[in-house]
Amino acid sequence: MREYISTCPHCHQRILCDTQYAGQRVACPLCMQEITMPAAPAEAAPAEVPPAAPAAAGSTPSRGPRARRGIPLPVLVGGGAGVILLAVVGGWLWLSGSKPAAPVAPAVVVPVRPVAIAPVVTAPVRAVPLHKPQGTPAAAECRAAWKFDVDSGSTAADTTGNGWELRLEGHATFGRDPQRGGVLSLTNRFRNDANYAQTIGPVVDTTQSFTVVAWVNFTTVANYETVVSIDGKEVSGFYLQFNHAEGDRFLFNRLSADDGLGGVTAAKSTFTPVAHTWYHLAGVYDADARTLSLYVNGQWQSTVPFTTPWLATGGTAVGRGYFGGEKKDFVNGLIGEVRLYAGVLPVDKILALAAE
């Protein structure tokens, strides 16, 4: 591999790349416009920085203009049928002053909503694979699974044998659906309804890689409806949900802290779901790549950086979320089989589950 610098034709952002990405489609880290990475030039001479002229005796060093900040931003790369997410890491932050500039540790800034950014040429930033290729099926262990094939009673057994019994709350019931078989039936039409199911503790460690998958069929598509979550002290450790505020999309999202005040990072669906339709949702947190990914009906939707995982220690909830220390975001509809895995579930396995 050999490194070289390419320039975005839209905003002129300089991108430090290497030959393994030549010919691939990428999204510019600054303007997010799709470009094709050109082939490396035949010869790439290193850039030379002219030495600074010595200051005259007794003179005061000039502060000069303040340098622009170089912020690491994500790069998406897709080739053929696969989609690979790249991250742009590195970069320095220079501040003018009388003291020599000192490097600052790289940081990833993830806006909740896309924002317009004025075209600016920053120092070249490196493209590095962020969403690594999925591992083998052995890389993810199913910690809990509920099929809701329950004829009577108020609990659903964990079919993995790990003992994560799911208990009905409120007026939640078990039922049958012609397409999905056993289902969790939830009627939450009014604000004071509170029908859901939950375990007595967290099925997975939210600081480590995990995958959550579920079937859902909404009676209504409005506001916030969380299919699966794990309670923290103030908010859920993650939300696999429908979200009206984010453009009526499915989301797999997490907050940066268990206080309700931190920023939200969300992997979103590329379409708006409709009521009375079954959807298979899969949310993946990759602790090594530090990303959140969302799949709907086995199809990849989006991947975003997430760098502030924290441990949710409360119950695992099916059919609701938790925010501001309160249970809310109740599902109005049916939920089919739910599974939680410790680890990154491979894409082919997610696709197979969606095809069942």
Secondary structure as UniProt FT lines:
FT   STRAND          3..7
FT   TURN            9..11
FT   STRAND          14..18
FT   HELIX           19..21
FT   TURN            22..23
FT   STRAND          25..27
FT   TURN            29..31
FT   STRAND          34..36
FT   TURN            57..58
FT   STRAND          74..79
FT   TURN            80..81
FT   STRAND          82..89
FT   STRAND          125..129
FT   HELIX           137..139
FT   STRAND          141..146
FT   STRAND          155..156
FT   TURN            159..160
FT   STRAND          166..169
FT   TURN            170..171
FT   STRAND          173..177
FT   TURN            178..180
FT   STRAND          181..186
FT   TURN            191..192
FT   STRAND          196..198
FT   TURN            206..207
FT   STRAND          210..218
FT   STRAND          224..231
FT   STRAND          235..243
FT   TURN            244..247
FT   STRAND          249..255
FT   TURN            258..259
FT   STRAND          264..268
FT   STRAND          278..286
FT   TURN            287..290
FT   STRAND          291..296
FT   TURN            297..298
FT   STRAND          299..305
FT   STRAND          316..318
FT   STRAND          321..323
FT   TURN            324..325
FT   STRAND          326..328
FT   STRAND          333..342
FT   HELIX           347..355
//
